């Protein structure tokens, strides 16, 4: 084997390994955030768990439940419509994505601040005896 053939082979191995690492990193960075989660059979929370004017994120279910006004409960996808990151917090009347700064209204999921251009999709819930269940 000549020296240039050895260099070419080494480069191919190095670039191949780097490409595999890059693919793994990209898959981990938002890869399945948009995948649907398994629907639980019972309540996911109690109404007392959801602060008035705020909400709670259920990362494993990819759902955020809010209470825009006392006694009114809403649920939305917790997957940001900008680049499919999971939203990170609920505060000051908005559902907040820390990936790129999008903010969504706790009452209707509409975009309050971009870069997201579409609202968070609403999820159906039912409230019975103080328990909140995904419908």
C-alpha atoms as an extended CHARMM CRD file, in Angstrom:
* protein
*
       135  EXT
         1         1  UNK       CA              0.0000000000        0.0000000000        0.0000000000  PROA      1               0.0000000000
         2         2  UNK       CA              1.3620000000        3.4080000000       -0.9030000000  PROA      2               0.0000000000
         3         3  UNK       CA              1.5220000000        6.3060000000        1.4990000000  PROA      3               0.0000000000
         4         4  UNK       CA             -1.2410000000        8.2400000000       -0.3180000000  PROA      4               0.0000000000
         5         5  UNK       CA             -3.5440000000        5.2000000000       -0.2300000000  PROA      5               0.0000000000
         6         6  UNK       CA             -2.9580000000        4.8660000000        3.5290000000  PROA      6               0.0000000000
         7         7  UNK       CA             -3.7290000000        8.5800000000        4.0420000000  PROA      7               0.0000000000
         8         8  UNK       CA             -6.9260000000        8.2750000000        1.9990000000  PROA      8               0.0000000000
         9         9  UNK       CA             -8.0650000000        5.2160000000        3.9610000000  PROA      9               0.0000000000
        10        10  UNK       CA             -7.3420000000        6.9260000000        7.2940000000  PROA      10              0.0000000000
        11        11  UNK       CA             -9.3130000000        9.9910000000        6.1890000000  PROA      11              0.0000000000
        12        12  UNK       CA            -12.2480000000        7.8470000000        5.1120000000  PROA      12              0.0000000000
        13        13  UNK       CA            -12.3240000000        6.1210000000        8.5060000000  PROA      13              0.0000000000
        14        14  UNK       CA            -12.0320000000        9.4090000000       10.4050000000  PROA      14              0.0000000000
        15        15  UNK       CA            -14.7070000000       11.1760000000        8.3300000000  PROA      15              0.0000000000
        16        16  UNK       CA            -16.9680000000        8.1210000000        8.4920000000  PROA      16              0.0000000000
        17        17  UNK       CA            -16.7490000000        8.0190000000       12.2810000000  PROA      17              0.0000000000
        18        18  UNK       CA            -17.3220000000       11.7710000000       12.4670000000  PROA      18              0.0000000000
        19        19  UNK       CA            -20.3950000000       11.4880000000       10.2620000000  PROA      19              0.0000000000
        20        20  UNK       CA            -21.8440000000        8.7220000000       12.4480000000  PROA      20              0.0000000000
        21        21  UNK       CA            -21.2670000000       10.8710000000       15.5350000000  PROA      21              0.0000000000
        22        22  UNK       CA            -22.9220000000       13.8460000000       13.8750000000  PROA      22              0.0000000000
        23        23  UNK       CA            -25.9340000000       11.7490000000       12.9070000000  PROA      23              0.0000000000
        24        24  UNK       CA            -26.2840000000       10.5150000000       16.5020000000  PROA      24              0.0000000000
        25        25  UNK       CA            -26.0060000000       14.0570000000       17.8680000000  PROA      25              0.0000000000
        26        26  UNK       CA            -28.6270000000       15.3660000000       15.4470000000  PROA      26              0.0000000000
        27        27  UNK       CA            -30.9740000000       12.5230000000       16.3310000000  PROA      27              0.0000000000
        28        28  UNK       CA            -30.6330000000       13.3800000000       20.0180000000  PROA      28              0.0000000000
        29        29  UNK       CA            -31.2650000000       17.0960000000       19.4140000000  PROA      29              0.0000000000
        30        30  UNK       CA            -35.0220000000       17.1800000000       18.9550000000  PROA      30              0.0000000000
        31        31  UNK       CA            -35.2610000000       13.8290000000       17.1880000000  PROA      31              0.0000000000
        32        32  UNK       CA            -38.4850000000       12.4110000000       18.5990000000  PROA      32              0.0000000000
        33        33  UNK       CA            -39.9730000000       15.3790000000       20.4500000000  PROA      33              0.0000000000
        34        34  UNK       CA            -42.8820000000       15.3730000000       18.0130000000  PROA      34              0.0000000000
        35        35  UNK       CA            -43.5870000000       11.6460000000       18.3280000000  PROA      35              0.0000000000
        36        36  UNK       CA            -46.9080000000       10.9140000000       20.0130000000  PROA      36              0.0000000000
        37        37  UNK       CA            -46.6940000000        9.6390000000       23.5750000000  PROA      37              0.0000000000
        38        38  UNK       CA            -48.7060000000        6.6990000000       24.8700000000  PROA      38              0.0000000000
        39        39  UNK       CA            -52.0670000000        7.8800000000       26.2340000000  PROA      39              0.0000000000
        40        40  UNK       CA            -52.5310000000        7.1350000000       29.9440000000  PROA      40              0.0000000000
        41        41  UNK       CA            -55.7800000000        5.5310000000       31.0770000000  PROA      41              0.0000000000
        42        42  UNK       CA            -56.3040000000        7.5480000000       34.2700000000  PROA      42              0.0000000000
        43        43  UNK       CA            -55.9180000000       11.1370000000       35.4170000000  PROA      43              0.0000000000
        44        44  UNK       CA            -52.5970000000       12.7820000000       34.6310000000  PROA      44              0.0000000000
        45        45  UNK       CA            -53.0350000000       15.4350000000       37.3290000000  PROA      45              0.0000000000
        46        46  UNK       CA            -55.3680000000       16.9060000000       39.8780000000  PROA      46              0.0000000000
        47        47  UNK       CA            -56.8580000000       20.3390000000       39.3040000000  PROA      47              0.0000000000
        48        48  UNK       CA            -55.0400000000       21.4930000000       42.4470000000  PROA      48              0.0000000000
        49        49  UNK       CA            -51.7210000000       20.6910000000       40.6880000000  PROA      49              0.0000000000
        50        50  UNK       CA            -52.3130000000       23.3540000000       38.0080000000  PROA      50              0.0000000000
        51        51  UNK       CA            -51.7370000000       26.9580000000       39.1450000000  PROA      51              0.0000000000
        52        52  UNK       CA            -54.2880000000       29.5970000000       38.1930000000  PROA      52              0.0000000000
        53        53  UNK       CA            -52.8920000000       31.7300000000       35.3500000000  PROA      53              0.0000000000
        54        54  UNK       CA            -50.1530000000       29.1480000000       34.7850000000  PROA      54              0.0000000000
        55        55  UNK       CA            -49.7370000000       25.4970000000       33.9930000000  PROA      55              0.0000000000
        56        56  UNK       CA            -47.7460000000       22.3210000000       34.2630000000  PROA      56              0.0000000000
        57        57  UNK       CA            -45.7260000000       20.4850000000       31.6210000000  PROA      57              0.0000000000
        58        58  UNK       CA            -45.9230000000       16.6940000000       31.4110000000  PROA      58              0.0000000000
        59        59  UNK       CA            -42.7590000000       15.9630000000       29.4260000000  PROA      59              0.0000000000
        60        60  UNK       CA            -43.3110000000       12.2150000000       29.1820000000  PROA      60              0.0000000000
        61        61  UNK       CA            -46.7700000000       12.7950000000       27.6520000000  PROA      61              0.0000000000
        62        62  UNK       CA            -45.6650000000       15.8220000000       25.5950000000  PROA      62              0.0000000000
        63        63  UNK       CA            -48.6200000000       17.7750000000       26.9910000000  PROA      63              0.0000000000
        64        64  UNK       CA            -48.9590000000       21.0290000000       28.9030000000  PROA      64              0.0000000000
        65        65  UNK       CA            -52.0770000000       21.6490000000       31.0090000000  PROA      65              0.0000000000
        66        66  UNK       CA            -52.9980000000       25.2270000000       31.8860000000  PROA      66              0.0000000000
        67        67  UNK       CA            -55.5650000000       27.0400000000       34.0170000000  PROA      67              0.0000000000
        68        68  UNK       CA            -55.9610000000       30.4280000000       32.2990000000  PROA      68              0.0000000000
        69        69  UNK       CA            -58.6960000000       31.4980000000       34.7480000000  PROA      69              0.0000000000
        70        70  UNK       CA            -59.9260000000       29.8650000000       37.9330000000  PROA      70              0.0000000000
        71        71  UNK       CA            -61.6830000000       26.5900000000       37.1890000000  PROA      71              0.0000000000
        72        72  UNK       CA            -60.9800000000       26.5560000000       33.4080000000  PROA      72              0.0000000000
        73        73  UNK       CA            -58.4590000000       23.9620000000       32.2510000000  PROA      73              0.0000000000
        74        74  UNK       CA            -56.8520000000       23.6560000000       28.8250000000  PROA      74              0.0000000000
        75        75  UNK       CA            -54.2900000000       21.2910000000       27.3580000000  PROA      75              0.0000000000
        76        76  UNK       CA            -51.8990000000       21.7400000000       24.4480000000  PROA      76              0.0000000000
        77        77  UNK       CA            -49.1070000000       19.8440000000       22.7970000000  PROA      77              0.0000000000
        78        78  UNK       CA            -45.8570000000       20.5520000000       24.6370000000  PROA      78              0.0000000000
        79        79  UNK       CA            -43.9580000000       20.3360000000       21.3460000000  PROA      79              0.0000000000
        80        80  UNK       CA            -42.9970000000       23.7840000000       20.0460000000  PROA      80              0.0000000000
        81        81  UNK       CA            -44.2700000000       24.4090000000       16.5240000000  PROA      81              0.0000000000
        82        82  UNK       CA            -41.0330000000       26.1470000000       15.5550000000  PROA      82              0.0000000000
        83        83  UNK       CA            -38.5070000000       23.2860000000       15.6050000000  PROA      83              0.0000000000
        84        84  UNK       CA            -40.1520000000       20.5730000000       17.7250000000  PROA      84              0.0000000000
        85        85  UNK       CA            -38.3610000000       21.2560000000       21.0240000000  PROA      85              0.0000000000
        86        86  UNK       CA            -40.3390000000       20.5000000000       24.1620000000  PROA      86              0.0000000000
        87        87  UNK       CA            -41.4960000000       23.6530000000       25.8890000000  PROA      87              0.0000000000
        88        88  UNK       CA            -39.7160000000       24.2770000000       29.1720000000  PROA      88              0.0000000000
        89        89  UNK       CA            -41.7710000000       26.4950000000       31.4890000000  PROA      89              0.0000000000
        90        90  UNK       CA            -45.1370000000       28.1180000000       32.0480000000  PROA      90              0.0000000000
        91        91  UNK       CA            -44.9820000000       31.5990000000       33.5780000000  PROA      91              0.0000000000
        92        92  UNK       CA            -46.5110000000       35.0590000000       33.3060000000  PROA      92              0.0000000000
        93        93  UNK       CA            -49.4190000000       33.7600000000       31.1910000000  PROA      93              0.0000000000
        94        94  UNK       CA            -47.2510000000       32.0600000000       28.5720000000  PROA      94              0.0000000000
        95        95  UNK       CA            -45.9350000000       28.6090000000       27.7240000000  PROA      95              0.0000000000
        96        96  UNK       CA            -42.2420000000       29.1230000000       26.9920000000  PROA      96              0.0000000000
        97        97  UNK       CA            -39.8590000000       27.2860000000       24.6980000000  PROA      97              0.0000000000
        98        98  UNK       CA            -36.2430000000       27.7790000000       25.7070000000  PROA      98              0.0000000000
        99        99  UNK       CA            -34.7810000000       26.4940000000       22.4480000000  PROA      99              0.0000000000
       100       100  UNK       CA            -35.4440000000       29.6710000000       20.4590000000  PROA      100             0.0000000000
       101       101  UNK       CA            -37.6190000000       31.8560000000       22.7080000000  PROA      101             0.0000000000
       102       102  UNK       CA            -41.1280000000       31.2050000000       21.3880000000  PROA      102             0.0000000000
       103       103  UNK       CA            -43.9880000000       31.9860000000       23.7820000000  PROA      103             0.0000000000
       104       104  UNK       CA            -47.5700000000       30.7200000000       23.5820000000  PROA      104             0.0000000000
       105       105  UNK       CA            -50.7230000000       31.9790000000       25.3360000000  PROA      105             0.0000000000
       106       106  UNK       CA            -51.9280000000       29.7330000000       28.2040000000  PROA      106             0.0000000000
       107       107  UNK       CA            -55.5720000000       30.3560000000       27.2150000000  PROA      107             0.0000000000
       108       108  UNK       CA            -55.5330000000       29.2650000000       23.5750000000  PROA      108             0.0000000000
       109       109  UNK       CA            -51.9860000000       28.1960000000       22.6360000000  PROA      109             0.0000000000
       110       110  UNK       CA            -51.6040000000       31.0940000000       20.2020000000  PROA      110             0.0000000000
       111       111  UNK       CA            -48.1560000000       32.5280000000       19.4880000000  PROA      111             0.0000000000
       112       112  UNK       CA            -47.3870000000       35.5160000000       21.7280000000  PROA      112             0.0000000000
       113       113  UNK       CA            -43.7400000000       35.8040000000       20.6350000000  PROA      113             0.0000000000
       114       114  UNK       CA            -41.8680000000       34.0480000000       17.7990000000  PROA      114             0.0000000000
       115       115  UNK       CA            -40.0520000000       32.6140000000       16.0040000000  PROA      115             0.0000000000
       116       116  UNK       CA            -42.8710000000       30.0230000000       16.0760000000  PROA      116             0.0000000000
       117       117  UNK       CA            -45.4720000000       30.8540000000       13.4470000000  PROA      117             0.0000000000
       118       118  UNK       CA            -48.2140000000       28.4050000000       14.4510000000  PROA      118             0.0000000000
       119       119  UNK       CA            -50.0610000000       27.8850000000       17.7410000000  PROA      119             0.0000000000
       120       120  UNK       CA            -49.6220000000       24.8510000000       19.9680000000  PROA      120             0.0000000000
       121       121  UNK       CA            -52.2530000000       22.2740000000       18.9850000000  PROA      121             0.0000000000
       122       122  UNK       CA            -54.9890000000       21.8970000000       21.6010000000  PROA      122             0.0000000000
       123       123  UNK       CA            -55.3860000000       18.5020000000       23.2660000000  PROA      123             0.0000000000
       124       124  UNK       CA            -58.7400000000       17.2550000000       24.5410000000  PROA      124             0.0000000000
       125       125  UNK       CA            -59.0600000000       16.7230000000       28.2720000000  PROA      125             0.0000000000
       126       126  UNK       CA            -61.8400000000       15.9790000000       30.7020000000  PROA      126             0.0000000000
       127       127  UNK       CA            -62.0830000000       17.1060000000       34.3130000000  PROA      127             0.0000000000
       128       128  UNK       CA            -63.9500000000       14.7920000000       36.6860000000  PROA      128             0.0000000000
       129       129  UNK       CA            -63.9020000000       14.8580000000       40.4900000000  PROA      129             0.0000000000
       130       130  UNK       CA            -60.7950000000       17.0530000000       40.4500000000  PROA      130             0.0000000000
       131       131  UNK       CA            -58.8630000000       14.7360000000       38.1010000000  PROA      131             0.0000000000
       132       132  UNK       CA            -57.6140000000       15.8180000000       34.6770000000  PROA      132             0.0000000000
       133       133  UNK       CA            -57.6390000000       13.0580000000       32.0600000000  PROA      133             0.0000000000
       134       134  UNK       CA            -56.5420000000       13.1410000000       28.4250000000  PROA      134             0.0000000000
       135       135  UNK       CA            -59.6400000000       12.4550000000       26.3310000000  PROA      135             0.0000000000
